[in-house]
Amino acid sequence: MGKIVGGIGTSHIPSIGAAMDNGTMYDPAHSDYWQRFVNGIQPVREWMETVKPDVCLIVYNDHASAFSLESVATFSIGVAQQFNPADEGYGPRQVPACEGNSELAWHIAESLVLDEFDMTIVSEMDVDHGLTVPLSVAYGQPKAWPCQVIPLAVNVVQYPQPTGNRCFNLGKAIRKAVESFPEETKVAIFGTGGLSHQLQGERAGLINTEYDCHWLDMMVNDPDAAKAVSHTEYLREAGSEGIEAIMWLVMRGAMDEKVDEVYRFTHAPVSNSHYGLTVLENASDRVTQGTLTFKSDLGSRSSE
């Protein structure tokens, strides 16, 4: 049967993809800006190499690449065989196309609808930095992504957005769907977006590292408190785009109540955002037990 082998939370800041694509991230002239980030994401690549998920289900938000405000769906799942990088106004990222898993995606879609989640089923869509940057964080710049990909887009752009509780419950339903899939398939689920940032208005450039680290602690150790955070609190404490953190709760809902946080890394600023990364495994089913130890000074609970 299918199995959720871990959860990854990561920001999907577009400048990360651009810096990887044009070499800026690895240019010694820019090392003061990027070196801590480059070092900080290496453990998740080690984790992916160790666990080797067959499928990455990536929860993200589209940035007007596949969808527009003409029709806004709360939750959308891609069921195609392939998803190409989107042209976000400066040409598509030069990264591989994502190979889908239509059989599993349709199975998840059917299970979610029967569990009374009104999913929009998408048979053709391009995927933007919200999805491709997390893949680049996890895998670097391979000629082909070493996993199949199922995109699951959440509306965090147009009010009213779903609640954190609804996202958490969606994660629980996704886990149920994956575990009822008859073929042995290892699935890593990504929650992406955030952390604190605001792109417009008088508070443009807002970064609240203290709140973000508090929220990450809640998300990992007290998900009941995290899923109760209101839209107003996200707006006040984390900025107008901080509500993207609710997508991490889809990932958290797909995990056990008790998890091991095998790695955390935060860093600010990256662009005008606070970057966050966490890797979770179910405490009762630790995949990397005895093989990897990620908690280090580099993966600290504070930012600099």
C-alpha positions, 0 to 999 in steps of 0.5 A: 500500500502507499505510505507517507514516509515524511513531511517537508516544510519549506519556503518557496521564495522565487529568488532561490530558484533564480539564484540557482539557475543563474549561478549567483548562489554559488558565485564567490562574489555573493557567498556572504549572502548565500553561503549559510543558506547553501549549507543549511539546505544540504541535510534535506538533500541527504534525507531525500537521498536516504529515504528515496520517495517514489512520489512527492506530493507538493502543496503549494499556491499558484502565482497566476501561472496556471490559474487566474482570479477569474475562477478561484478554487480552494483546493486543486489537484493535478492528475496529469502525466506531466507538468511543465515549468511555467513561464512567469514572465521571464521564461520558464525555469530551466528545470526538468518537467515534473513526471506525474503519477496519474493513477495515484493522483486520481485515487487521492482525488476520488478519496478526497471527494468521497471524504467531502473535500470539494477538489478541483481536478486539473488535467493540464497545468504548468507549475511555477516557482511555488512547486519547482523551488521546493524541488530544487531545494530538495534535489538541486539541479538534476537532469530529471527529478528523481521522483514523480510529482503530484501538485496540490494547489491551495488558494492563499491569494484571494479572500476567503482562504481556507482555515488552518484547521481545514488544511490540517484535516485535508492532510489527514484525508490525504494520508488516508487516501495514500494508505488505501492505494494498493501499490507499494509507493513511498510518498513525501508530502511537502507543505510550502510557502511563507514564512513571514513576508509582505510584498506591498503596503506600508509594511512591505518587507516585514519579517518577524523571525520570532513569531515564525519560530514560535509558529514552527514550534507549535506546528511541530509539537502542538498542531492543535494550537497551530491549526487554530491560528486565525487569518487575522493573526497571520496578517498581523504577525507574519504579513499579508503573505504570511498566511501561506503557512497554512499550507504547511498544515496540510503536510502536518495533518498527513503525519502522526500526532507525535513526530520527530523533527529531524531537521530545522533550518531558518534564515533571514533575509532571503530576498524580503522573506524569512526562509524556513525548512523542516523535515518531519518523520513519524515518531513511531516509524522513524525512517532515518533512525540511527543513520542521520542526525540533522539537529545541528547549530546550522539547523538552529531554531533561531535566525540570523 
